């Protein structure tokens, strides 16, 4: 019947446009009644021909076949808005006196709102602000501008490049860093996240294979731009190149990625930085003392910085593992090249049978959807999703020394290490609300002396 629907207009058109066919038949029959032939003006014949062509150029669903251009100049922006709220309470347990007086804290960790949009066929944008009281990563500036997060515009379907984005956003480096704070497994990211660039100002191209199994992204960014002011005024602006590639050699299509293996890697190269190294690390908390605190040495500027990482993640039903390793190679004018390291490994298991969601085509993890939302009603209840978790992370700054710069001979590798173990569980009430419970145990080794501390944390999180 579908073929007949398309064929009849074409046959009618041929009969109307061929003189021989019109002359050979004097009458047309409609419901058994003979009628005189209908002769149409050429303008109407052209309109009928165009309608037939449009029919033949579309598939059974009515969508255009192949690369059919559509005029989008009359479109307007399609807007979406949303946000996130995260309330934290962190309490210090027992700790060694070397850490000083460690105080508990409660805070609005994130209170963000955004508007995003797409339109005109290939364009999109996002504007996001975080209104929490303390959102500057250096914790030295408090101004209305410190809350400006994602601010970018993007263009899709550029030949060879794919999707290109301009503005302020996360540089493509690090599986855990690129996974949204709404979907990370623990309250804070692991220790070696300090090696990732985070949000920068620049331009990036994103693309992936037809199946989505392979993704790649690369971009160029300013270096040394103030995170709080989003500007740099200098005749010696640094530049950095960032790139990442991922591959899922195993991906179960029928289950939409319930079983998969992810591997990836990235590189970050900063040239002509002409500045000092700053490495300030808390024990996976947002407030409190820094267990590693290197502010840099003005007399020993960095000429270049190269960070490389490797990624591995496996999701096998309700069980998952994830890990990354980092090598940070720093080249200084006075003492040459030195390397510092970091790594983490984590595992999680859903007691209620869910699995972590993987975003194919971007190579990151996304939103968990419980089999049943949490609710309590008379004679009816839902459990939500319950996820157990554990993680070890590690940072080695053995070739750095506070106040003295790089002294590898007097200060050998492994002399300054920070280790962190974390355990807990996440209770996903629904896809947009969860409660997180974390316990941390940190130990800091400095020239053979080990100091330890314990912490407890809870987060109430909602996004929309």
C-alpha positions in Angstrom: 0.0 0.0 0.0 2.9 2.4 0.8 4.4 1.8 -2.7 1.0 2.3 -4.3 0.6 5.6 -2.5 3.8 6.9 -3.9 3.4 5.4 -7.4 -0.1 6.8 -8.1 0.9 10.5 -8.1 3.8 9.7 -10.4 1.6 7.8 -12.8 -1.0 10.6 -12.9 1.8 13.1 -13.5 3.1 11.1 -16.4 -0.4 10.9 -17.9 -0.9 14.6 -17.6 2.5 15.6 -19.0 2.8 13.3 -22.0 0.8 14.5 -25.0 0.6 11.1 -26.5 -0.9 9.7 -23.4 -3.5 12.5 -23.2 -4.6 12.0 -26.8 -4.9 8.2 -26.6 -7.5 8.3 -23.9 -10.6 10.5 -24.3 -12.2 9.9 -20.9 -11.2 9.3 -17.3 -13.3 7.1 -15.1 -14.0 8.1 -11.5 -16.1 5.7 -9.5 -17.4 4.1 -12.8 -18.6 7.4 -14.2 -16.9 8.7 -17.4 -15.6 12.3 -17.2 -13.9 14.6 -19.5 -10.1 14.8 -19.4 -8.7 17.4 -17.0 -6.2 19.7 -18.5 -4.1 21.7 -15.9 -2.0 24.8 -16.4 1.8 24.2 -16.5 2.1 26.1 -13.1 -0.1 23.6 -11.4 1.8 20.7 -13.0 5.0 22.1 -11.6 3.4 22.3 -8.1 2.3 18.6 -8.4 5.8 17.6 -9.6 7.3 19.3 -6.5 4.9 17.5 -4.1 5.7 14.2 -5.7 9.5 14.9 -5.4 9.1 15.8 -1.8 7.2 12.5 -1.1 9.9 10.5 -2.8 12.7 12.3 -0.9 11.3 11.3 2.5 11.3 8.0 4.3 8.4 6.2 5.9 8.5 8.3 9.0 8.3 11.6 7.0 11.9 12.5 7.7 14.2 13.7 4.8 16.3 11.0 3.1 20.1 11.4 3.1 21.7 14.9 3.2 18.6 17.1 2.5 19.2 20.7 3.5 16.6 22.5 5.6 16.3 26.2 6.0 16.7 27.0 9.8 17.2 30.8 9.4 13.7 31.4 10.8 14.3 29.3 14.0 14.7 30.8 17.5 16.6 29.5 20.5 15.1 26.6 22.3 16.0 27.3 26.0 16.4 25.0 29.0 17.2 26.0 32.6 18.2 24.0 35.6 20.5 23.9 38.6 22.0 22.0 41.5 22.1 22.2 45.3 24.6 20.4 47.5 24.6 20.8 51.3 27.6 19.3 53.2 28.5 18.5 56.8 32.0 17.3 57.5 33.3 16.3 60.9 36.9 15.5 61.9 37.5 12.4 64.0 40.8 11.5 65.6 43.9 13.1 64.2 47.6 13.6 65.0 48.6 16.9 66.7 50.8 17.8 63.8 47.6 18.8 61.8 46.7 21.4 64.4 43.1 22.2 65.5 40.9 20.7 62.8 37.4 22.2 62.8 34.1 20.7 61.6 32.3 22.6 58.9 28.8 22.8 57.3 28.3 24.6 54.0 26.3 25.0 50.8 28.9 23.3 48.7 27.2 24.2 45.4 24.2 26.3 44.7 24.3 26.7 40.9 21.8 27.7 38.2 22.2 27.6 34.5 20.4 28.4 31.2 21.3 26.5 28.0 19.9 26.6 24.5 20.2 25.3 21.0 18.9 26.6 17.7 19.5 27.5 14.1 20.3 23.9 13.3 23.8 23.6 14.6 24.4 26.1 17.5 24.2 25.7 21.3 25.3 27.6 24.4 25.4 27.5 28.1 25.6 30.1 30.9 26.1 28.8 34.5 26.7 30.5 37.8 27.4 29.1 41.2 26.2 31.3 44.1 27.8 29.3 47.0 29.8 31.5 49.3 33.2 30.1 48.6 33.7 28.8 45.1 37.2 30.2 44.1 39.6 27.2 43.8 42.4 29.2 45.4 40.1 30.4 48.2 41.7 33.9 48.1 39.0 35.9 46.2 35.4 36.4 47.0 33.6 38.3 44.3 30.4 37.9 42.2 32.6 36.8 39.3 34.1 33.8 41.1 30.8 31.9 40.6 30.9 32.0 36.8 31.4 28.4 35.6 30.4 27.2 32.1 30.1 30.1 29.7 30.4 28.9 26.1 28.9 28.7 22.6 29.3 25.7 20.3 28.8 24.8 16.7 28.0 21.3 15.5 28.6 19.4 12.2 31.8 21.2 11.2 33.6 19.1 8.5 36.5 17.1 9.9 36.3 18.8 13.3 32.9 17.7 14.4 31.6 19.9 17.3 33.6 23.0 18.2 33.2 24.9 21.5 34.4 28.4 22.4 34.5 30.0 25.9 35.0 29.0 29.5 34.5 25.3 30.3 36.3 22.1 31.3 39.3 21.3 29.2 39.1 17.7 27.9 41.3 15.9 30.4 40.5 13.3 33.1 37.6 10.9 33.4 36.7 11.9 37.0 37.2 15.6 36.3 35.0 15.6 33.2 32.2 13.6 35.0 29.8 16.2 36.5 29.9 16.8 40.3 26.2 15.6 40.1 27.4 12.1 39.1 30.8 11.5 40.8 30.9 8.6 43.2 32.3 10.5 46.3 31.6 13.9 47.8 34.9 15.2 46.4 37.2 14.2 43.6 40.3 12.2 44.3 43.7 13.7 45.3 45.3 13.7 41.8 42.5 15.8 40.4 44.8 18.7 41.3 46.8 17.8 38.2 43.8 18.4 35.9 43.3 21.8 34.3 39.6 22.0 35.2 37.8 25.0 33.6 39.8 27.1 31.2 39.2 29.7 28.5 39.9 28.5 25.0 38.6 26.5 22.0 38.1 22.8 21.6 37.0 20.3 18.9 35.1 17.2 19.9 34.3 14.2 17.7 33.6 10.5 17.8 33.3 7.4 15.6 30.0 6.5 14.0 29.3 3.9 16.7 30.4 6.2 19.5 33.0 3.6 20.7 35.9 6.0 20.1 35.9 9.6 21.1 38.6 12.3 20.8 38.9 15.9 21.8 41.6 18.5 21.6 41.9 22.2 22.4 44.1 25.2 23.0 43.6 27.4 26.1 45.1 30.4 27.9 47.4 29.5 30.8 47.5 31.6 34.0 44.1 33.2 33.6 42.5 34.2 36.9 39.7 31.8 37.8 38.0 34.5 39.7 38.2 37.4 37.2 38.2 35.3 34.0 40.8 37.7 32.5 44.6 38.0 31.9 46.5 41.2 31.3 50.0 40.4 30.2 52.4 40.6 27.3 53.6 37.1 28.2 50.4 35.0 28.1 51.0 31.3 28.5 49.3 28.8 26.3 48.4 25.1 26.9 47.3 22.3 24.7 44.9 19.6 26.0 43.8 16.4 24.3 41.9 13.2 25.2 41.0 10.0 23.5 38.7 7.2 24.7 37.7 3.7 23.5 35.1 1.2 24.7 36.3 -2.1 23.3 33.4 -3.8 25.1 29.9 -2.2 25.1 26.7 -4.3 25.4 24.2 -2.7 23.0 21.0 -4.5 24.1 21.4 -3.4 27.8 22.5 0.1 26.8 25.9 -0.2 28.4 25.2 -2.2 31.5 28.4 -4.2 30.6 31.3 -2.2 29.2 35.0 -1.6 29.3 36.4 1.9 28.9 40.0 2.9 28.3 41.4 6.3 27.6 44.3 8.7 28.0 45.1 12.4 27.8 47.9 14.9 27.7 48.2 18.5 28.9 51.2 20.6 27.8 51.9 24.1 29.0 54.7 26.0 27.3 56.6 29.2 28.2 54.7 29.5 31.5 57.4 31.6 33.2 55.7 31.2 36.5 56.0 29.2 39.7 54.5 25.9 40.7 51.5 25.9 43.0 50.4 22.6 44.5 47.9 22.9 47.3 46.0 19.8 48.4 43.4 19.1 51.0 42.5 15.5 52.1 39.5 15.3 49.7 37.6 18.0 51.6 36.5 21.4 50.4 37.5 23.2 53.6 40.2 22.7 56.3 44.0 22.6 56.2 46.1 21.6 53.2 48.2 18.6 53.9 50.4 19.5 50.9 51.1 23.2 50.4 53.7 24.3 47.8 53.3 27.9 46.9 56.1 28.0 44.3 59.5 29.7 44.2 59.8 33.0 42.3 63.5 32.4 41.6 62.8 29.1 39.9 60.2 29.7 37.2 58.7 26.8 35.3 59.5 26.7 31.5 57.1 23.9 30.6 54.7 21.5 32.3 53.5 18.2 30.8 50.8 16.1 32.5 49.8 12.7 31.0 47.2 10.3 32.3 45.7 6.9 31.6 42.0 5.9 32.3 40.4 2.6 32.9 36.7 1.8 33.9 34.7 -1.4 33.9 30.9 -1.6 34.4 29.7 -5.2 34.9 26.1 -5.0 35.9 25.8 -3.5 39.4 29.6 -3.7 39.9 32.0 -1.1 38.6 35.7 -0.1 38.9 37.4 3.1 37.8 41.0 4.3 38.0 43.4 6.9 36.6 47.2 7.4 36.8 49.0 10.7 36.4 52.6 11.8 35.7 53.3 15.5 36.1 56.7 16.4 34.4 57.9 19.9 35.3 60.8 21.6 33.6 62.4 24.4 35.5 65.1 26.9 34.5 67.4 26.2 37.4 67.1 22.4 38.1 65.9 20.8 34.9 63.1 18.3 34.7 61.4 16.6 37.6 58.4 14.3 37.9 55.6 14.0 40.5 52.8 11.4 40.4 49.3 10.6 41.4 46.7 7.8 41.0 43.4 6.6 42.3 41.3 3.4 42.1 37.7 3.0 43.2 34.9 0.4 43.1 31.2 0.5 43.7 28.4 -2.0 43.9 24.6 -1.4 43.7 22.8 -3.6 46.3 19.5 -2.8 44.5 20.8 -4.0 41.1 21.2 -0.7 39.2 24.4 0.2 37.2 26.4 3.3 36.5 25.3 5.0 33.3 27.9 5.7 30.6 27.5 8.5 28.1 28.6 7.1 24.8 30.1 9.6 22.4 31.6 11.7 25.2 33.4 9.0 27.2 32.2 10.0 30.7 29.7 8.8 33.3 26.2 10.2 33.8 23.0 9.9 35.8 22.0 6.8 37.8 18.3 5.9 37.5 16.9 3.8 40.4 14.7 0.8 39.5 12.3 2.3 42.1 12.2 5.8 43.6 12.3 6.1 47.3 9.0 6.9 48.9 6.9 5.8 51.9 3.1 5.6 51.7 0.6 3.6 53.7 0.9 0.0 52.3 3.3 1.1 49.5 7.0 2.0 49.5 10.0 2.3 47.3 13.7 1.7 48.2 15.6 3.9 45.8 19.1 2.8 44.7 21.7 1.9 47.3 25.4 2.0 46.2 28.3 0.9 48.3 31.7 2.4 47.4 35.4 2.4 48.3 38.4 4.4 47.0 42.2 4.7 47.4 44.0 7.8 46.1 47.6 8.8 46.2 49.8 11.9 45.5 53.6 12.0 45.5 55.3 15.4 45.7 58.7 13.8 46.6 60.8 16.2 44.6 59.3 19.4 45.9 60.3 21.1 49.1 58.5 23.9 50.9 60.6 27.1 50.6 63.4 25.6 48.7 62.1 24.6 45.2 63.3 21.5 43.5 66.1 19.7 45.4 66.1 16.1 44.2 69.4 15.2 45.8 68.7 16.5 49.3 65.0 15.6 49.1 64.6 12.2 47.3 61.4 10.8 45.8 58.7 9.4 48.0 59.7 11.8 50.8 56.4 13.7 50.7 53.4 11.4 50.1 49.7 11.8 50.8 47.5 8.7 50.8 43.7 8.6 51.3 41.2 5.8 51.8 37.5 6.4 51.6 34.4 4.2 52.2 30.7 4.9 52.2 27.5 4.6 50.4 25.2 6.7 48.2 21.4 6.5 48.5 19.8 7.6 45.3 16.2 8.6 46.2 15.3 9.3 42.5 17.4 10.2 39.4 17.8 13.8 40.6 18.1 13.4 44.4 20.7 11.5 46.5 22.3 11.4 49.9 26.0 10.6 50.2 27.8 9.2 53.3 31.6 9.2 53.2 34.3 8.2 55.7 38.0 9.2 55.0 41.2 8.0 56.5 44.3 10.1 55.4 47.9 9.6 56.2 50.7 12.0 55.2 54.3 10.8 55.1 56.9 13.6 55.2 60.6 12.5 55.5 59.8 9.3 57.2 57.2 10.8 59.7 53.6 9.7 59.2 50.6 11.7 60.5 47.1 10.4 60.2 43.5 11.8 60.4 39.9 10.6 60.1 36.9 12.4 58.8 33.2 11.8 58.3 31.0 13.6 55.8 27.4 13.7 54.6 25.8 15.4 51.6 22.2 16.1 50.6 22.1 16.7 46.8 19.4 17.7 44.4 19.6 18.9 40.8 16.9 19.9 38.3 
